[in-house]
């Protein structure tokens, strides 16, 4: 059995209760939908879901006013190492923009340029204790649409049906208001340029 990412939301029993399903004949398909729904929401928003916060070390490109991290929301920064100069950047030289994907260089200075120039060690994401209810509900609503709506299905997959998660989230073909789930997800999206 796979480790639960966010207990109470990615629990198959919660999904079955939400969908009012009392049998187990669809459990495998529901679990796949649930896993894919989590993956879609994480990818769409840039938010990481985990059972507990842990240090993450990622290579990040330089060259701009901000270092953009692949995972968020940013909770804390342990270190920023310049891999070319082989030095740890002083924490007085940057501002960790908590709740975003960004670390801003102080003084309107640009970070030195280079692919994978920096290694950032940080903590990011949501745990079961602080995952917003709106994101939980969006994941459950995606599972419901995938289960009940043939409008999001595609027969293009080699082994049966696959789902177009963007189409499901937008409400296309489901009779639901257009983009209702995407509107919920957009309010948590960390992707895109920093305003």
TILUMGU-385936 format. One record per residue: x, y negated, z negated of N, C-alpha, C in turn; residue in one letter; residue number from 0. Coordinates in steps of 0.05 Angstrom, whole numbers, plus 5000, padded with zeros to 4 digits. Atoms other than C-alpha are relative to their C-alpha. Example, Ala and Ser with C-alpha at 12.3 -4.5 7.8 and 13.67 -1.06 7.14 Angstrom:
// residues 2
{node {5018 5024 5000} {5246 5090 4844} {5018 4976 5000} A 0}
{node {4984 5024 5001} {5273 5021 4857} {4985 4978 4986} S 1}
This chain:
// residues 195
{node {5017 5024 5000} {5000 5000 5000} {5018 4975 5000} X 0}
{node {4985 5024 4998} {5026 4931 5018} {4997 4983 4975} X 1}
{node {5001 5017 5023} {5043 4882 4963} {4980 4977 5005} X 2}
{node {5020 5021 4997} {4987 4832 4951} {5014 4973 5000} X 3}
{node {4989 5026 4999} {5006 4762 4972} {4988 4981 4980} X 4}
{node {5014 5018 5019} {4954 4725 4932} {4977 5016 4988} X 5}
{node {5020 4984 5012} {4915 4770 4885} {4974 4985 4997} X 6}
{node {5026 5013 5002} {4841 4755 4885} {4990 4989 5027} X 7}
{node {5008 5009 4974} {4840 4732 4957} {5006 5021 5021} X 8}
{node {4994 4980 4980} {4877 4783 4997} {4993 5028 4990} X 9}
{node {5010 4975 5010} {4844 4838 4957} {4976 5008 5018} X 10}
{node {5021 4991 4981} {4801 4879 5005} {4972 5000 4987} X 11}
{node {5026 5000 5013} {4746 4884 4953} {4987 4972 5000} X 12}
{node {5010 5027 4999} {4739 4808 4953} {4988 4995 5028} X 13}
{node {5010 5003 4972} {4732 4808 5029} {4974 5015 5004} X 14}
{node {5024 4985 4997} {4681 4863 5026} {4976 4988 4986} X 15}
{node {5022 5014 5015} {4641 4826 4973} {4991 4975 5016} X 16}
{node {5007 5024 4985} {4644 4762 5014} {4983 5007 5025} X 17}
{node {5014 4991 4976} {4620 4800 5076} {4975 5017 4994} X 18}
{node {5021 4983 5009} {4570 4840 5035} {5000 5028 5014} X 19}
{node {4996 4974 4988} {4598 4906 5060} {5003 5020 4977} X 20}
{node {5000 4980 5021} {4583 4966 5015} {5013 5027 5006} X 21}
{node {4988 4974 4991} {4618 5021 5054} {5030 4997 5004} X 22}
{node {4971 5001 4996} {4690 5039 5066} {5009 5007 5028} X 23}
{node {4993 4991 4973} {4687 5059 5139} {5015 4979 5016} X 24}
{node {4985 5021 4986} {4715 4992 5161} {5024 4989 4985} X 25}
{node {4978 5011 5017} {4769 4984 5108} {5026 4995 5015} X 26}
{node {4975 5004 4985} {4828 4993 5155} {4999 4976 5017} X 27}
{node {5003 5023 4982} {4802 4943 5205} {4998 4974 4984} X 28}
{node {5003 5023 5017} {4783 4894 5149} {5028 4992 4989} X 29}
{node {4974 5006 5010} {4853 4899 5120} {5018 4987 5021} X 30}
{node {4984 5011 4978} {4885 4885 5187} {4990 4971 5006} X 31}
{node {5011 5027 4997} {4838 4825 5196} {5009 4981 4978} X 32}
{node {4992 5016 5023} {4855 4800 5127} {5030 4992 5002} X 33}
{node {4972 5005 4997} {4930 4806 5139} {5005 4980 5023} X 34}
{node {4997 5018 4977} {4924 4771 5207} {4989 4972 4993} X 35}
{node {5011 5026 5009} {4880 4716 5176} {5020 4985 4983} X 36}
{node {4979 5013 5016} {4934 4702 5124} {5023 4990 5017} X 37}
{node {4978 5008 4982} {4988 4701 5177} {4992 4975 5017} X 38}
{node {5009 5023 4984} {4947 4653 5220} {5000 4974 4983} X 39}
{node {5001 5024 5016} {4934 4605 5163} {5027 4990 4992} X 40}
{node {4972 5008 5007} {5007 4606 5141} {5014 4986 5024} X 41}
{node {4987 5011 4976} {5031 4593 5212} {4987 4974 5008} X 42}
{node {5013 5025 4992} {4979 4540 5227} {5006 4977 4982} X 43}
{node {4995 5022 5019} {4991 4500 5164} {5029 4995 4993} X 44}
{node {4972 5003 5009} {5065 4513 5151} {5002 5007 4971} X 45}
{node {5000 4994 5029} {5046 4534 5080} {5007 5029 4996} X 46}
{node {4991 4974 5007} {5079 4594 5049} {4983 5010 4976} X 47}
{node {5015 4988 5022} {5037 4641 5004} {5017 5022 4989} X 48}
{node {4984 4979 5012} {5073 4685 4954} {4989 5006 4972} X 49}
{node {5009 4992 5027} {5062 4721 4888} {5013 4983 4979} X 50}
{node {4986 5017 5019} {5114 4677 4853} {5020 4983 5016} X 51}
{node {4979 5017 4987} {5161 4620 4871} {5027 5013 4996} X 52}
{node {4973 4989 5001} {5231 4642 4887} {5017 4982 5018} X 53}
{node {4982 5016 4983} {5292 4608 4917} {5000 5011 5029} X 54}
{node {4999 4994 4972} {5292 4607 4993} {5025 4985 5010} X 55}
{node {4977 5013 4987} {5356 4592 5033} {4996 5001 5030} X 56}
{node {5004 5002 4972} {5346 4568 5104} {5021 4982 5013} X 57}
{node {4983 5018 4984} {5391 4539 5158} {4982 4980 5013} X 58}
{node {5016 5022 4990} {5366 4472 5181} {5017 4982 5017} X 59}
{node {4985 5018 4982} {5387 4427 5239} {5000 4972 4988} X 60}
{node {4998 5027 5008} {5411 4357 5226} {4994 4982 5023} X 61}
{node {5003 5019 4978} {5409 4294 5268} {4979 4979 4997} X 62}
{node {5022 5019 5003} {5347 4258 5244} {5001 4987 4972} X 63}
{node {5002 5012 5027} {5326 4218 5183} {4990 5020 4979} X 64}
{node {5010 4979 5018} {5293 4281 5154} {5010 5027 5008} X 65}
{node {4996 4972 4995} {5313 4353 5148} {4972 5013 4999} X 66}
{node {5027 4988 5000} {5251 4394 5167} {5003 5030 4993} X 67}
{node {4999 4972 5010} {5243 4459 5128} {4979 5017 5014} X 68}
{node {5020 4983 4987} {5208 4519 5158} {4977 5009 4982} X 69}
{node {5021 4991 5018} {5167 4533 5095} {4992 4977 4981} X 70}
{node {5009 5021 5019} {5125 4488 5050} {4976 5010 4985} X 71}
{node {4990 5026 5007} {5098 4455 5013} {5024 5001 4981} X 72}
{node {4975 5001 5015} {5165 4436 4983} {4994 4995 4970} X 73}
{node {5004 5002 5029} {5166 4446 4907} {5025 4988 4986} X 74}
{node {4975 5010 5012} {5239 4433 4890} {5023 5007 5019} X 75}
{node {4975 4994 4984} {5309 4431 4922} {5022 5006 4980} X 76}
{node {4977 4993 5017} {5367 4467 4889} {5026 4989 5011} X 77}
{node {4975 5010 4988} {5421 4448 4939} {4996 4996 5030} X 78}
{node {4997 5004 4971} {5436 4421 5009} {5030 5001 5006} X 79}
{node {4971 4997 4994} {5502 4445 5037} {5004 4994 5030} X 80}
{node {4991 5007 4973} {5535 4415 5099} {5019 5022 5009} X 81}
{node {4985 4977 4993} {5560 4478 5133} {5025 4993 5016} X 82}
{node {4977 5008 4984} {5608 4441 5179} {5022 4988 4982} X 83}
{node {4981 5013 5018} {5641 4398 5125} {5006 5017 4976} X 84}
{node {4996 4982 5023} {5636 4455 5074} {4998 4986 4973} X 85}
{node {5004 5015 5025} {5609 4409 5020} {4970 5001 4993} X 86}
{node {5027 5003 5010} {5547 4405 4977} {4993 4971 5000} X 87}
{node {5009 5028 4999} {5509 4341 4991} {4990 4992 4972} X 88}
{node {5008 5010 5026} {5499 4300 4928} {4970 4995 5000} X 89}
{node {5029 5004 5000} {5426 4299 4906} {4993 4971 4999} X 90}
{node {5004 5029 4999} {5434 4223 4901} {4999 4990 5029} X 91}
{node {5000 5008 4971} {5440 4222 4978} {4974 5007 5014} X 92}
{node {5025 4992 4987} {5371 4250 4992} {4976 4999 4981} X 93}
{node {5025 4999 5015} {5299 4250 4970} {4984 5024 5009} X 94}
{node {5017 4977 4993} {5260 4315 4968} {4971 4991 5000} X 95}
{node {5028 5010 4998} {5191 4296 4993} {4982 5023 4993} X 96}
{node {5015 4977 5011} {5153 4345 4949} {4972 5000 5013} X 97}
{node {5026 4996 4988} {5089 4373 4979} {5001 4999 5031} X 98}
{node {4997 5001 4970} {5117 4367 5051} {5019 5021 5009} X 99}
{node {4978 4983 4989} {5168 4402 5095} {5026 4985 5002} X 100}
{node {4978 5018 4993} {5218 4345 5092} {5018 4992 4976} X 101}
{node {4980 5011 5018} {5281 4322 5057} {5011 4975 5014} X 102}
{node {4992 5025 4987} {5295 4249 5073} {5028 4991 4990} X 103}
{node {4974 5011 5007} {5365 4220 5075} {4996 4971 4990} X 104}
{node {5003 5027 5011} {5370 4157 5032} {5013 4979 5017} X 105}
{node {4987 5023 4987} {5387 4088 5060} {4996 4999 5030} X 106}
{node {5005 5001 4971} {5356 4098 5129} {5023 5013 5016} X 107}
{node {4979 4987 4986} {5417 4140 5146} {4990 5026 5012} X 108}
{node {5007 4975 4987} {5412 4199 5193} {5017 5022 4989} X 109}
{node {4984 4976 5007} {5434 4269 5174} {5019 5005 5023} X 110}
{node {4981 4993 4979} {5496 4291 5211} {4988 5020 5019} X 111}
{node {5012 4984 4980} {5478 4325 5276} {5012 5028 5001} X 112}
{node {4990 4973 4995} {5483 4399 5290} {4979 5021 4994} X 113}
{node {5018 4978 5003} {5444 4463 5299} {5009 5016 4976} X 114}
{node {4994 4985 5025} {5440 4500 5232} {5023 4986 4984} X 115}
{node {4979 5015 5013} {5485 4445 5205} {4998 5002 4969} X 116}
{node {5004 5000 5029} {5455 4450 5134} {4988 5026 4991} X 117}
{node {5014 4978 5014} {5436 4506 5087} {4986 4987 4976} X 118}
{node {5016 5012 5022} {5380 4484 5041} {4989 5023 4984} X 119}
{node {5011 4981 5019} {5363 4525 4980} {4978 4985 4985} X 120}
{node {5024 5014 5010} {5293 4507 4955} {4979 5020 4992} X 121}
{node {5024 4985 5006} {5227 4531 4928} {4977 4987 5014} X 122}
{node {5022 5011 4985} {5164 4523 4968} {4976 5020 4999} X 123}
{node {5023 4983 4996} {5094 4549 4977} {4979 4998 4978} X 124}
{node {5022 4998 5019} {5031 4566 4939} {5002 5028 4988} X 125}
{node {5003 4974 5013} {5023 4622 4888} {4970 5005 4996} X 126}
{node {5028 4994 5005} {4958 4656 4868} {4988 4980 4981} X 127}
{node {5009 5018 5021} {4953 4607 4810} {4993 4972 5012} X 128}
{node {5004 5028 4990} {4954 4544 4854} {4992 4999 5030} X 129}
{node {5009 5001 4972} {4930 4565 4924} {4973 4986 5000} X 130}
{node {5025 5015 4999} {4875 4514 4940} {4977 5017 5008} X 131}
{node {5024 4985 4994} {4805 4542 4941} {4992 4997 5030} X 132}
{node {5007 5005 4972} {4795 4511 5010} {5015 5019 5018} X 133}
{node {4985 4980 4984} {4850 4555 5039} {4990 5028 4996} X 134}
{node {5012 4973 5005} {4822 4617 5005} {4975 5003 5016} X 135}
{node {5025 4998 4986} {4754 4602 5034} {5004 5002 5030} X 136}
{node {4994 5000 4972} {4783 4589 5103} {5009 5029 5009} X 137}
{node {4991 4973 4994} {4817 4658 5102} {4976 5019 5000} X 138}
{node {5024 4983 5001} {4752 4692 5081} {4982 4994 5024} X 139}
{node {5017 5007 4977} {4713 4654 5135} {5012 5011 5026} X 140}
{node {4988 4988 4976} {4763 4676 5188} {4995 5030 5001} X 141}
{node {5005 4971 5001} {4755 4748 5166} {4971 5005 5008} X 142}
{node {5028 4997 4993} {4679 4740 5171} {4996 4996 5029} X 143}
{node {5004 5005 4971} {4683 4711 5241} {5012 5023 5016} X 144}
{node {4987 4978 4986} {4731 4766 5263} {4983 5025 4999} X 145}
{node {5016 4976 5004} {4685 4819 5235} {4973 4998 5015} X 146}
{node {5027 5003 4990} {4619 4791 5260} {4998 4988 5028} X 147}
{node {5002 5015 4975} {4636 4752 5323} {5016 5012 5023} X 148}
{node {4985 4990 4977} {4653 4786 5388} {5012 4978 5017} X 149}
{node {4990 5022 4985} {4667 4716 5416} {5030 4995 4997} X 150}
{node {4971 5004 5005} {4737 4717 5386} {5016 5023 5009} X 151}
{node {4985 4976 4993} {4755 4785 5413} {5011 4998 5028} X 152}
{node {4988 4998 4973} {4799 4799 5472} {5007 5030 5004} X 153}
{node {4993 4972 4993} {4807 4866 5507} {5028 5002 5013} X 154}
{node {4974 5001 4987} {4876 4846 5530} {5021 5018 4986} X 155}
{node {4981 4984 5014} {4911 4886 5476} {5001 5028 5010} X 156}
{node {4997 4973 4990} {4938 4954 5494} {4985 5021 4985} X 157}
{node {5013 4980 5017} {4906 4991 5436} {4975 4988 4988} X 158}
{node {5025 5011 5010} {4835 4965 5430} {4998 4970 5001} X 159}
{node {5006 5028 5000} {4812 4896 5412} {5022 4985 4984} X 160}
{node {4984 5018 5016} {4854 4838 5388} {4983 4975 4996} X 161}
{node {5016 5024 5004} {4828 4772 5361} {5016 4975 5006} X 162}
{node {4988 5026 4995} {4842 4701 5383} {4994 4983 4976} X 163}
{node {5004 5013 5026} {4851 4669 5315} {4994 4970 5003} X 164}
{node {5005 5028 4995} {4853 4598 5342} {4971 4996 5009} X 165}
{node {5028 5001 4990} {4786 4611 5378} {4981 5004 4976} X 166}
{node {5017 4994 5023} {4756 4641 5315} {4999 4976 4980} X 167}
{node {4998 5022 5019} {4780 4583 5271} {4985 4976 5011} X 168}
{node {5013 5022 4988} {4752 4533 5321} {4970 5004 5001} X 169}
{node {5029 4995 4999} {4683 4566 5318} {4989 5006 5027} X 170}
{node {5009 4996 4972} {4681 4578 5393} {4988 5028 5002} X 171}
{node {5013 4974 4995} {4632 4633 5411} {4987 5012 4976} X 172}
{node {5011 4988 5025} {4609 4643 5339} {4973 4988 4992} X 173}
{node {5024 5014 5008} {4550 4595 5337} {5005 4982 4976} X 174}
{node {4993 5017 5023} {4586 4558 5280} {5008 4973 5011} X 175}
{node {4991 5026 4991} {4602 4484 5282} {5028 5000 5010} X 176}
{node {4974 5000 4987} {4661 4470 5327} {5022 4991 4980} X 177}
{node {4976 5006 5015} {4728 4470 5291} {4997 4996 4970} X 178}
{node {5004 5004 5028} {4700 4473 5221} {5022 5012 4983} X 179}
{node {4977 4989 5015} {4755 4519 5195} {5025 4985 5006} X 180}
{node {4976 5015 4993} {4808 4481 5233} {5001 4973 4985} X 181}
{node {5001 5025 5015} {4785 4417 5199} {5009 5005 4971} X 182}
{node {4991 4993 5027} {4795 4450 5131} {5030 5005 5000} X 183}
{node {4971 4993 4999} {4864 4476 5152} {5016 4975 5006} X 184}
{node {4985 5024 4993} {4885 4409 5182} {5006 4983 4975} X 185}
{node {4994 5016 5024} {4879 4376 5114} {5023 5011 4983} X 186}
{node {4977 4988 5013} {4933 4424 5089} {5024 5003 5018} X 187}
{node {4979 4996 4981} {4976 4424 5151} {5024 4983 4994} X 188}
{node {4974 5013 5006} {5049 4406 5138} {5015 4995 5026} X 189}
{node {4984 5001 4975} {5070 4410 5211} {4996 4973 5014} X 190}
{node {5002 5025 4985} {5083 4352 5257} {5018 4979 4988} X 191}
{node {4982 5021 5008} {5120 4287 5250} {4992 4988 4973} X 192}
{node {5005 5013 5026} {5127 4254 5182} {4992 4971 5005} X 193}
{node {5010 5028 4996} {5086 4190 5180} {5016 4980 4983} X 194}
